[in-house]
Amino acid sequence: MNKIDWKRMFVAFLAILCFVFVGFALGLRNFWLAGFFLLLGFAIMGFGIAGKRKRS
């Protein structure tokens, strides 16, 4: 089994956490905060995908 790449795992965890916070913000009916976390989640995902393309 391959070794775990902890940096990529952390980036993926941050992206998932951002989308969880979107749901939390929507539950509080704070749409500005939900929009912020949605954009932040997409930005973190883009950062992870760009890093993956650079590596391969």
N, C-alpha and C positions, 0 to 999 in steps of 0.2 A: 504494500500500500504506500502511496506517495505521502511525502511530508505535507503538513498543512501550511498554507501560505497565510500567515496571521494578518498581514497587512490587507490582503484582499478580503479576508473574513471580516475584518473590522469595517471596511468600506461597505460591504454588503449589509452588515448589521446596522450601520448608520442609515442606509437608505431605507431599510425595512422599518426602522424606528421612526423615521420622518413620516412614512405613510401611516403608521399607527397613530402618530400625533395629529395627522389630518383627521382621522376618525374622532379622536378626542376633542379636537377643536370644533368639529361639526356638532358633536354632542353638546358642547357649551354654546352653540350657535354663534361662534365667533368666526365669521367667514373670512376676515382679513388674515387671521392667524392660520386658518386652514389653507388659504391660497399661498401664504408664505411657506408653510411646510411642504406643500405640494411642489412648488418651484424648487425648494431646497432639495427635496427627494430626487427630482429629475436631474438637478445639477450634480448631486453625488453619484447617481447612476451613470451619468455621462462621464464623470471623472473616472469611474471604475472601468467603463468600457474603453475609454481612451487609453488608460494604462494597460489594459489587456491587449489592445491593438499594437501599442508600442513594444510590448514584450515579445509578441510573436512575429 
